[in-house]
Amino acid sequence: MAESGAGAVDFDYLERFAAGDRGVVGEVLSLFLDQARIWAPRLTAEDPGWRDVAHTIKGAGRGIGANRLGDVCAEAEAEGEAMLPKVREALAQAVAAIEAYQARA
């Protein structure tokens, strides 16, 4: 059973990074969600570019405070396609956390 996504994103980090500007935080999170919809279907062994996608997600995730997602992507880059289910799960948890955060805002 997948976790709810609680703790998947360090929103305090993101808010500090954006100097408390809620508009910037909202825009960054919306962009991440838009990109996640593009990334998710590419996280399969059948996609020859999955490593590039994982690398992109790693940087984007760490940029918003989704450090576990970034770590899992780094593991996938190093260890291979067997890690893709964990990447998909961590991405889904980050998306769920962002959606919950936006619903509260």
N, C-alpha and C positions, 0 to 999 in steps of 0.2 A: 504494500500500500504506500503510495507516494505521500510525502509530507505535505502539509498545507502551503508551504513556501515561507512560513514565518522564519525570519532571520536570514532569508536567502539574499536579501539586499540590505546593506548598511545605509539606510536613508539619512541617518545623522551625518555620516561622512559626506554624502552627496549634498546635503543642505549646507554644510560648512564649506565645501568646495565651491558651491554656487553663491557663497556669501549671503545665504539666507534668502536669495531671490527665488520666490516660489514660481514665478513665471519661467525662469530658466530651468528649474528642476522639472517642472511639468513638461516643457518642450523636450528636454533631454530624454525623459522617460517615454514620452510619446514616440520619439524617433527610435528608441530602443525597441519598443513594442512593434513598430512598423517593420523594422529590420528582422526581428525575431520570427515574424510570419514568413519572411523570405528564407531565413537560415534553416528553420526547423525541417522542412522537407529535404534539405540537402545533407542532413546528417545521417547518411546511410553509406554503407560500404560500396554500394553500386555507383555512387557519385564520385568520380575520380578527383573532384576538388574538395572533398570533405575536410581534408587537413587544413586547407586554406580557410574554409568556413570556420572550423574550430579555432584557428589562430585569430581570426577576426572577432569571433565571439569572446575569446579570452581577453583581448584588449578592451572591447566595448564593455564587457561585464565588469572588469576591474575598474574601469572608468566611472561606473555608476555605483560602485561599492558591492557588486555581486562577486565577492572574492572566492566563494566556494565554486561558483560557475567557472571563474577564471582558472582556478586550480585544476578542476576536472578537465577543462579543455587542454591545459598544458600536459596533463597525464595522457590524454588521448593522442596528442601530437607525438609524444615520446613512445607510448606503448602500442598504439595502433587501433584498428577499427573495433576491437573487442570492447573498447571503452565507450563507444558511441551510445549505447543505451544509457549510460550514466550521464553523458553530456546532454542527451535529450531530456532526461529527468531533471537535471540541474537547471536547464533552460526553462522548462515548464514551471519549476518552482520559482524561479526569478520572475517570470511573467506573471504568475499568480500573486506574488508579493507586490509587484508593481501595480497590478490591477486593484488589489485591496487598498494599497496606499492612495491611489488616485480616487477611489470611491470615498475615502475618508476626507480627502482634501476639499 
